[in-house]
Amino acid sequence: MRNRLFAVATLALLVGAPALAQAETTIIRRDAPDVVVERPASERKTVETRESGDGCASKTVTKENDLGDRKTVTKEVCD
């Protein structure tokens, strides 16, 4: 029984050791392309804040550039 247990342990060691030795570290590098974001020289920004009697308030921000691109974001908070 001891010899069989010793043989199984030796076999496991011999089979497992090369598998551990083959473990390698893989490094993946991703080179991102250069991204250039051109921002307009002048940008108009309008902020509008409103409060209501029921405890709610809203804030609206509108941005517009020289090209006419416009973005509006509204946030509402209620207590």
Backbone as numpy.savetxt, mean C-alpha at the origin, in Angstrom:
# Nx Ny Nz CAx CAy CAz Cx Cy Cz
14.72 -53.27 17.89 13.89 -52.08 17.89 14.76 -50.83 17.89
15.83 -50.86 18.69 16.73 -49.71 18.75 17.42 -49.49 17.41
17.82 -50.58 16.79 18.50 -50.46 15.51 17.56 -49.88 14.44
16.33 -50.30 14.49 15.37 -49.78 13.52 15.14 -48.28 13.74
14.99 -47.85 15.00 14.79 -46.45 15.32 16.02 -45.64 14.91
17.20 -46.17 15.17 18.44 -45.50 14.79 18.54 -45.39 13.26
18.13 -46.41 12.55 18.18 -46.41 11.09 17.20 -45.37 10.51
16.02 -45.28 11.08 15.03 -44.31 10.61 15.51 -42.89 10.88
16.11 -42.65 12.05 16.61 -41.32 12.38 17.77 -40.95 11.47
18.65 -41.89 11.19 19.78 -41.62 10.29 19.30 -41.35 8.88
18.33 -42.11 8.42 17.78 -41.91 7.09 17.11 -40.53 6.98
16.38 -40.15 8.00 15.72 -38.83 7.99 16.75 -37.72 7.97
17.83 -37.89 8.70 18.89 -36.88 8.72 19.58 -36.78 7.37
19.83 -37.92 6.73 20.50 -37.91 5.44 19.62 -37.33 4.33
18.33 -37.57 4.40 17.41 -37.06 3.38 17.11 -35.59 3.64
16.97 -35.18 4.88 16.59 -33.81 5.20 17.70 -32.80 5.08
18.94 -33.20 5.33 20.05 -32.25 5.30 20.27 -31.64 3.91
20.29 -32.41 2.82 20.47 -31.78 1.51 19.31 -30.85 1.14
18.13 -31.18 1.59 16.98 -30.31 1.30 17.15 -28.96 1.98
17.68 -28.95 3.18 17.92 -27.69 3.88 19.08 -26.93 3.26
20.06 -27.63 2.75 21.22 -26.97 2.16 20.86 -26.29 0.84
19.81 -26.74 0.18 19.42 -26.15 -1.09 18.56 -24.91 -0.94
18.16 -24.57 0.27 17.33 -23.38 0.48 18.14 -22.14 0.14
17.61 -21.34 -0.76 18.28 -20.12 -1.18 17.37 -18.93 -0.94
17.97 -17.79 -0.88 17.22 -16.57 -0.74 17.06 -15.94 -2.12
15.84 -15.64 -2.47 15.56 -15.02 -3.76 15.23 -13.56 -3.53
15.91 -12.69 -4.25 15.66 -11.26 -4.15 15.05 -10.81 -5.46
13.88 -10.19 -5.36 13.20 -9.69 -6.55 13.30 -8.18 -6.53
13.87 -7.64 -7.58 14.00 -6.18 -7.68 13.13 -5.71 -8.83
12.36 -4.72 -8.54 11.51 -4.13 -9.57 11.92 -2.68 -9.73
12.42 -2.37 -10.89 12.81 -1.01 -11.17 11.61 -0.28 -11.75
11.13 0.67 -10.99 9.98 1.45 -11.43 10.44 2.51 -12.42
9.64 2.78 -13.41 10.02 3.82 -14.37 9.99 5.19 -13.70
10.81 6.09 -14.20 10.81 7.44 -13.66 9.49 8.11 -14.00
8.83 8.60 -12.98 7.54 9.24 -13.17 7.70 10.73 -12.90
7.33 11.52 -13.87 7.40 12.96 -13.72 5.98 13.49 -13.70
5.65 14.16 -12.63 4.32 14.74 -12.50 4.46 16.24 -12.66
3.86 16.75 -13.70 3.92 18.18 -13.93 2.70 18.82 -13.29
2.95 19.75 -12.44 1.87 20.46 -11.77 1.78 21.86 -12.37
0.58 22.34 -12.54 0.44 23.67 -13.10 0.99 24.73 -12.15
1.46 25.82 -12.74 2.08 26.88 -11.94 1.06 27.54 -11.02
-0.14 27.73 -11.51 -1.15 28.38 -10.68 -2.36 27.47 -10.55
-2.89 27.44 -9.35 -4.05 26.61 -9.08 -4.97 27.39 -8.16
-6.22 27.48 -8.55 -7.19 28.19 -7.72 -7.89 27.19 -6.80
-8.05 27.60 -5.55 -8.64 26.72 -4.55 -9.74 27.49 -3.83
-10.93 26.89 -3.77 -12.06 27.51 -3.08 -12.51 26.57 -1.97
-12.63 27.10 -0.76 -13.09 26.32 0.39 -14.40 26.91 0.87
-15.42 26.06 0.99 -16.74 26.51 1.44 -17.15 25.65 2.62
-17.48 26.29 3.73 -17.87 25.57 4.94 -19.31 25.95 5.29
-20.13 24.94 5.60 -21.53 25.18 5.98 -21.84 24.42 7.26
-22.59 25.06 8.14 -23.04 24.41 9.37 -24.55 24.51 9.42
-25.19 23.43 9.81 -26.64 23.42 9.91 -27.04 23.36 11.39
-28.30 23.60 11.66 -28.79 23.64 13.03 -28.89 22.28 13.69
-28.83 21.20 12.93 -28.99 19.86 13.51 -27.66 19.24 13.93
-26.58 20.03 13.95 -25.29 19.52 14.40 -24.40 18.96 13.30
-24.81 19.13 12.05 -24.01 18.66 10.93 -23.25 19.83 10.30
-22.07 19.54 9.80 -21.28 20.55 9.11 -20.68 19.91 7.87
-20.58 20.70 6.80 -19.98 20.19 5.57 -18.91 21.16 5.10
-17.89 20.59 4.46 -16.79 21.39 3.92 -16.57 20.94 2.49
-16.59 21.90 1.57 -16.40 21.60 0.16 -15.15 22.33 -0.32
-14.22 21.58 -0.92 -12.99 22.15 -1.46 -13.00 21.91 -2.97
-12.84 22.99 -3.72 -12.79 22.91 -5.18 -11.46 23.45 -5.66
-10.75 22.68 -6.47 -9.47 23.11 -7.04 -9.60 23.13 -8.56
-9.05 24.18 -9.17 -9.09 24.32 -10.63 -7.76 24.87 -11.10
-7.22 24.29 -12.17 -5.94 24.77 -12.70 -6.16 25.59 -13.96
-5.07 26.07 -14.54 -5.14 26.92 -15.73 -5.71 26.19 -16.94
-5.59 24.89 -16.96 -6.10 24.11 -18.09 -7.61 23.88 -18.01
-8.21 24.26 -16.88 -9.65 24.08 -16.70 -10.02 22.79 -16.02
-9.03 22.00 -15.59 -9.32 20.77 -14.86 -9.81 21.15 -13.47
-10.93 20.54 -13.06 -11.54 20.89 -11.78 -11.81 19.63 -10.97
-11.55 19.73 -9.66 -11.82 18.62 -8.75 -12.51 19.18 -7.52
-13.61 18.56 -7.12 -14.37 19.00 -5.96 -14.51 17.83 -4.99
-14.21 18.09 -3.72 -14.33 17.08 -2.68 -15.19 17.67 -1.56
-16.19 16.91 -1.11 -17.08 17.36 -0.04 -17.01 16.38 1.11
-16.89 16.91 2.32 -16.84 16.08 3.52 -17.91 16.58 4.47
-18.72 15.64 5.00 -19.80 16.01 5.92 -19.61 15.27 7.23
-19.75 16.02 8.34 -19.58 15.43 9.67 -20.83 15.79 10.50
-21.39 14.77 11.13 -22.54 14.99 12.00 -22.22 14.50 13.41
-22.59 15.29 14.39 -22.34 14.91 15.79 -23.44 14.05 16.32
